[in-house]
Amino acid sequence: MDAFRIQDALTNDIISFDPVTGDAAIEKRAAAPQNGPVESVFFPGCSFLNYAMPLVSATYDLLLKHGVVQGISVLCCGKILSYEPDGQKLRDAFEAQLRDHMADSGIAQLVCACPNCVKALREAFANDPRTSGIRIVALPQVLADLGYELDASACTRLVKGEAADDVLFCVHDSCPDRATGEFAQGLRALIPEGLWVDPEHAYKRSICCGSLPRAAGKFEQADKCALTNAEEACAVEADAIITACMSCTFQLNMAQPLIQCVHYLEMLFSWRIDWSRVGAYMKLRFLFDETLGCTEGASEGRAFAGLSSAEPTVADAKAESEQEAHALTEQDAESARDVPLSNKNTRVIGE
């Protein structure tokens, strides 16, 4: 694909993404939105943005074609900020700015690709009368309502090869979706009958993929979660696990050896992500400029790079430290690899 160039609906910045390197270039706030009023916005979320930029572009084009959205925002939902130094203060400040921008924008709906984003944004907006009425909807259900369905032959080819019987998916349901089941229901609506099966633990009883304990630094527990999910998928004789969450797909591919895991958008657009080569930490994560003030001068450095800065972040420092310090323990090295917070590859090209 060519460079993916968008105007962020909440910042008005022009952001260009290089699909080969994953780098980003930002042209600072344009005077006004280029495409007129925006009522509905696609909100892909950080995981999707980092793991599968071509799929972000393809999904956005599809939603535009159907008139479901008129714009896109690549801002972070703020959830992962809780794991940063002084994280709750930073997250609170970011969410306050997000509410302000949403209230000023006139945006009435966010179409979210990530279950974590849906939960985090609803919680952030709920108690403010300016934002409590904003609709936050799950992308899989939107696509199912538009009439989309995974193609059985394409799924078989992508998972098992050309000459094979139909594929059988074991559905994994993500933790933040347990309360409402929107992603769970939307995902199943997209898969043809006979091509999916539930594991022993599904819906509200689903077992965490391991992303949550990994984010908290509990790596052994994280791997046990992933292995349990894999064992349940194998028990129902599935060919692959299928998810509606990019973070789940990454974790279930990286932390267990028994069965492959795919994201439903890989199947819908017939484009596989090479999970063995995705970055060890996320290179792109966008916040509002002002949020950075909450961690200025902190001993561990700036937690995030916002839309006005390409300064190294905590994740960059840890990754570089890992390369330089050969005496790191195995646990420390793993921790450095797993910090998912960075904007090292963001270049600001205009003020």
PLY file of the C-alpha trace (Angstrom):
ply
format ascii 1.0
element vertex 351
property float x
property float y
property float z
element edge 350
property int vertex1
property int vertex2
end_header
0.00 0.00 0.00
1.02 3.63 -0.47
1.52 5.96 2.47
-1.60 6.17 4.62
-2.37 9.87 5.10
-5.20 11.10 7.30
-6.37 14.18 9.15
-7.10 13.31 12.76
-10.68 14.27 13.55
-9.85 15.28 17.13
-6.58 17.18 16.64
-6.82 18.30 12.97
-3.17 17.21 12.57
-2.24 15.65 9.24
-0.53 12.30 9.91
1.23 10.19 7.29
2.13 6.56 8.00
4.80 4.59 6.14
3.42 1.03 5.76
6.89 -0.46 5.29
8.78 1.08 8.22
5.84 1.92 10.46
7.16 5.47 10.85
4.85 8.46 11.09
5.15 12.10 10.09
2.94 14.83 11.57
1.99 18.17 10.07
0.73 20.29 12.92
-2.87 21.37 13.23
-4.50 22.55 10.06
-6.85 25.54 10.35
-9.98 23.44 9.94
-11.04 19.90 9.03
-10.46 19.23 5.34
-13.62 17.25 4.69
-16.34 19.23 6.43
-18.35 18.27 9.54
-17.66 14.89 11.10
-20.39 13.14 13.08
-19.02 9.59 13.20
-15.33 8.67 13.60
-13.35 5.46 13.19
-11.19 4.85 16.29
-8.77 2.00 15.49
-6.76 2.07 18.74
-3.02 1.71 19.31
-2.70 -2.06 18.89
-4.41 -2.06 15.52
-2.39 0.95 14.41
0.92 -0.68 15.26
0.31 -4.28 14.26
-1.61 -3.87 11.02
-1.46 -0.46 9.36
-2.67 -1.77 5.97
-5.76 -3.22 7.64
-6.45 0.11 9.37
-6.41 1.81 5.98
-8.60 -0.87 4.36
-11.13 -0.79 7.21
-11.31 2.99 7.17
-11.90 3.00 3.39
-14.68 0.45 3.78
-16.42 2.45 6.52
-16.11 5.62 4.45
-17.58 3.86 1.42
-20.67 2.88 3.39
-21.03 6.29 4.99
-20.65 4.82 8.48
-17.90 7.31 9.36
-16.69 10.63 8.00
-13.33 10.74 9.78
-10.71 8.90 11.82
-8.76 9.51 15.01
-5.55 7.67 15.89
-5.43 8.89 19.49
-4.85 6.43 22.32
-7.90 5.65 24.48
-5.71 6.19 27.56
-6.06 2.80 29.24
-2.40 1.82 29.05
-1.41 5.07 30.76
-2.36 3.48 34.07
0.79 1.35 33.87
3.11 4.36 33.47
4.96 6.24 36.22
2.40 8.49 37.92
-0.02 6.79 35.57
-3.40 7.61 37.08
-2.61 11.32 37.11
-1.49 11.14 33.50
-4.56 9.14 32.47
-6.95 11.50 34.27
-5.40 14.50 32.51
-5.58 12.83 29.12
-9.21 11.78 29.58
-10.15 15.32 30.62
-8.62 16.66 27.40
-10.29 13.94 25.38
-13.69 14.90 26.79
-13.02 18.57 25.99
-12.06 17.78 22.40
-15.02 15.45 21.93
-17.43 18.03 23.32
-16.04 20.73 21.03
-15.98 18.50 17.95
-19.68 17.70 17.65
-18.80 14.05 17.05
-21.75 11.85 18.01
-20.29 8.37 17.45
-17.01 6.47 17.66
-16.64 3.16 15.81
-14.00 1.29 17.79
-11.92 -1.64 16.59
-10.64 -2.51 20.08
-12.66 -3.84 23.03
-10.26 -2.11 25.43
-11.00 1.22 23.74
-14.77 0.69 23.98
-14.61 0.05 27.72
-12.09 2.81 28.45
-13.88 5.46 26.41
-17.30 4.67 27.84
-15.91 4.97 31.35
-14.13 8.22 30.49
-17.25 9.79 28.96
-19.95 8.48 31.29
-20.00 11.11 34.02
-19.66 14.22 31.86
-22.99 15.48 30.47
-21.15 16.84 27.43
-19.94 13.37 26.40
-22.25 10.86 28.11
-24.51 10.69 25.06
-21.76 9.87 22.56
-22.33 6.43 21.02
-19.38 4.07 21.17
-19.95 1.03 18.97
-18.04 -2.17 18.26
-16.56 -2.55 14.77
-17.39 -6.28 14.31
-21.09 -5.66 14.86
-21.03 -2.67 12.51
-19.48 -4.84 9.78
-21.96 -7.67 10.41
-24.86 -5.21 10.22
-23.51 -4.05 6.84
-23.84 -7.64 5.62
-20.20 -8.71 5.68
-19.22 -12.31 6.38
-15.90 -14.12 6.28
-15.40 -16.19 3.14
-14.93 -19.85 4.03
-12.56 -20.65 1.16
-10.42 -17.58 1.87
-10.20 -18.52 5.55
-9.15 -22.05 4.67
-6.46 -20.79 2.30
-5.13 -18.25 4.79
-5.02 -20.69 7.70
-4.43 -24.14 6.18
-3.30 -23.65 2.60
-4.95 -24.04 -0.79
-5.88 -27.72 -0.81
-7.61 -28.34 2.50
-10.99 -28.88 4.10
-12.86 -26.03 5.72
-11.15 -24.37 8.63
-12.60 -24.54 12.16
-12.07 -21.51 14.38
-12.16 -21.49 18.17
-13.48 -18.08 19.25
-11.61 -16.19 21.96
-13.53 -13.46 23.79
-11.58 -10.57 25.28
-11.79 -9.51 28.92
-13.11 -5.94 28.49
-16.02 -7.24 26.40
-17.37 -9.57 29.11
-19.94 -7.12 30.44
-21.70 -6.45 27.12
-20.58 -9.18 24.70
-20.72 -6.81 21.72
-17.46 -7.96 20.18
-18.27 -11.58 21.01
-21.62 -11.41 19.24
-20.33 -9.33 16.33
-17.41 -11.69 15.73
-19.64 -14.77 15.64
-22.05 -12.99 13.31
-19.19 -12.52 10.85
-18.16 -16.18 10.76
-20.24 -18.60 8.64
-22.11 -21.31 10.53
-20.07 -24.45 10.96
-16.75 -22.62 10.86
-16.58 -21.70 14.53
-16.85 -23.35 17.91
-16.70 -22.06 21.48
-14.02 -23.22 23.92
-14.92 -24.42 27.41
-14.66 -20.84 28.66
-16.33 -18.21 26.49
-18.27 -14.95 26.69
-18.43 -13.82 30.35
-16.37 -16.86 31.41
-13.56 -16.31 28.92
-9.99 -16.69 30.10
-7.71 -13.68 29.68
-5.26 -14.02 26.80
-2.47 -12.85 29.12
-2.15 -9.26 27.90
-3.36 -7.80 31.18
-0.87 -9.61 33.45
1.87 -8.95 30.88
1.16 -5.22 30.98
1.45 -5.44 34.77
4.81 -7.23 34.48
3.51 -10.69 35.48
5.01 -12.59 32.58
4.76 -16.13 33.91
1.07 -15.67 34.64
0.58 -14.13 31.20
2.08 -17.15 29.47
-0.05 -19.53 31.54
-3.19 -17.68 30.42
-2.17 -17.98 26.77
-1.38 -21.68 27.13
-4.74 -22.40 28.76
-6.54 -20.73 25.86
-4.49 -22.78 23.40
-5.22 -26.03 25.22
-8.97 -25.31 25.18
-8.81 -24.58 21.43
-6.99 -27.83 20.81
-9.52 -29.69 22.94
-12.31 -28.70 20.53
-10.08 -29.67 17.56
-9.91 -26.15 16.14
-7.44 -25.23 13.41
-6.91 -21.73 14.79
-8.06 -19.34 17.48
-9.88 -16.28 16.15
-10.24 -13.01 18.06
-11.70 -9.53 17.71
-8.81 -7.92 19.61
-5.35 -7.21 18.19
-3.71 -7.39 21.62
-5.24 -10.82 22.21
-4.08 -12.03 18.82
-0.54 -10.86 19.47
-0.37 -12.44 22.92
-1.92 -15.74 21.82
0.56 -16.03 18.96
3.64 -15.04 20.94
3.10 -16.83 24.25
2.01 -20.36 23.33
3.27 -22.90 20.75
0.24 -25.14 20.25
-2.02 -23.37 17.76
-2.05 -20.29 15.56
-4.26 -17.32 16.31
-5.78 -14.93 13.77
-7.68 -11.66 13.93
-10.97 -11.63 12.05
-9.91 -8.63 9.93
-7.00 -10.70 8.56
-9.62 -13.12 7.29
-12.07 -10.47 6.07
-9.48 -8.65 3.97
-7.40 -11.75 3.08
-4.21 -10.20 4.44
-2.20 -12.08 7.07
-0.12 -10.28 9.67
3.34 -11.76 10.17
3.05 -12.00 13.94
6.60 -13.31 14.25
7.95 -9.98 12.98
5.77 -7.37 14.65
7.60 -4.99 16.97
8.40 -5.98 20.53
6.85 -2.73 21.70
4.52 -0.28 20.04
6.26 2.45 18.10
3.24 4.72 17.69
1.01 6.02 20.45
-0.59 9.45 20.19
-1.75 11.73 23.00
-2.65 15.39 23.23
0.37 17.68 23.55
-0.64 19.09 26.91
-0.94 15.70 28.60
2.84 15.37 28.65
3.11 18.06 31.31
1.98 15.56 33.92
5.26 13.66 33.75
7.70 16.46 32.92
10.84 16.05 35.02
9.91 12.60 36.27
12.89 10.45 37.12
11.94 7.86 34.52
11.53 10.41 31.73
8.53 11.28 29.61
6.09 8.43 29.53
4.66 9.17 26.09
5.40 11.25 23.04
2.43 13.37 22.15
1.45 14.93 18.88
3.99 17.73 19.26
7.07 15.75 20.20
9.22 12.90 18.97
11.36 12.75 22.10
12.31 9.26 23.34
9.89 7.72 25.81
10.26 5.31 28.70
9.94 2.38 26.31
12.69 3.76 24.05
15.02 4.19 26.99
14.39 0.67 28.24
14.86 -0.87 24.81
18.14 0.99 24.28
19.27 0.05 27.77
18.65 -3.60 26.96
20.97 -3.39 23.98
23.70 -1.62 25.90
23.66 -3.54 29.17
24.70 -7.12 28.50
24.43 -8.00 32.19
20.65 -7.64 32.32
18.83 -10.53 33.95
16.50 -12.54 31.74
13.47 -11.11 33.56
14.69 -7.53 33.13
15.36 -8.10 29.45
11.87 -9.53 28.98
10.41 -6.54 30.78
12.25 -4.15 28.50
10.98 -5.92 25.41
7.40 -5.94 26.59
6.85 -2.28 27.49
4.25 -1.25 24.89
4.78 2.50 25.07
6.72 4.43 22.46
6.61 7.05 19.77
10.25 6.82 18.79
9.47 6.66 15.10
7.24 9.73 14.97
8.64 12.73 13.11
7.12 16.19 13.50
7.40 18.08 10.21
5.39 21.20 10.87
4.23 23.50 13.65
0 1
1 2
2 3
3 4
4 5
5 6
6 7
7 8
8 9
9 10
10 11
11 12
12 13
13 14
14 15
15 16
16 17
17 18
18 19
19 20
20 21
21 22
22 23
23 24
24 25
25 26
26 27
27 28
28 29
29 30
30 31
31 32
32 33
33 34
34 35
35 36
36 37
37 38
38 39
39 40
40 41
41 42
42 43
43 44
44 45
45 46
46 47
47 48
48 49
49 50
50 51
51 52
52 53
53 54
54 55
55 56
56 57
57 58
58 59
59 60
60 61
61 62
62 63
63 64
64 65
65 66
66 67
67 68
68 69
69 70
70 71
71 72
72 73
73 74
74 75
75 76
76 77
77 78
78 79
79 80
80 81
81 82
82 83
83 84
84 85
85 86
86 87
87 88
88 89
89 90
90 91
91 92
92 93
93 94
94 95
95 96
96 97
97 98
98 99
99 100
100 101
101 102
102 103
103 104
104 105
105 106
106 107
107 108
108 109
109 110
110 111
111 112
112 113
113 114
114 115
115 116
116 117
117 118
118 119
119 120
120 121
121 122
122 123
123 124
124 125
125 126
126 127
127 128
128 129
129 130
130 131
131 132
132 133
133 134
134 135
135 136
136 137
137 138
138 139
139 140
140 141
141 142
142 143
143 144
144 145
145 146
146 147
147 148
148 149
149 150
150 151
151 152
152 153
153 154
154 155
155 156
156 157
157 158
158 159
159 160
160 161
161 162
162 163
163 164
164 165
165 166
166 167
167 168
168 169
169 170
170 171
171 172
172 173
173 174
174 175
175 176
176 177
177 178
178 179
179 180
180 181
181 182
182 183
183 184
184 185
185 186
186 187
187 188
188 189
189 190
190 191
191 192
192 193
193 194
194 195
195 196
196 197
197 198
198 199
199 200
200 201
201 202
202 203
203 204
204 205
205 206
206 207
207 208
208 209
209 210
210 211
211 212
212 213
213 214
214 215
215 216
216 217
217 218
218 219
219 220
220 221
221 222
222 223
223 224
224 225
225 226
226 227
227 228
228 229
229 230
230 231
231 232
232 233
233 234
234 235
235 236
236 237
237 238
238 239
239 240
240 241
241 242
242 243
243 244
244 245
245 246
246 247
247 248
248 249
249 250
250 251
251 252
252 253
253 254
254 255
255 256
256 257
257 258
258 259
259 260
260 261
261 262
262 263
263 264
264 265
265 266
266 267
267 268
268 269
269 270
270 271
271 272
272 273
273 274
274 275
275 276
276 277
277 278
278 279
279 280
280 281
281 282
282 283
283 284
284 285
285 286
286 287
287 288
288 289
289 290
290 291
291 292
292 293
293 294
294 295
295 296
296 297
297 298
298 299
299 300
300 301
301 302
302 303
303 304
304 305
305 306
306 307
307 308
308 309
309 310
310 311
311 312
312 313
313 314
314 315
315 316
316 317
317 318
318 319
319 320
320 321
321 322
322 323
323 324
324 325
325 326
326 327
327 328
328 329
329 330
330 331
331 332
332 333
333 334
334 335
335 336
336 337
337 338
338 339
339 340
340 341
341 342
342 343
343 344
344 345
345 346
346 347
347 348
348 349
349 350
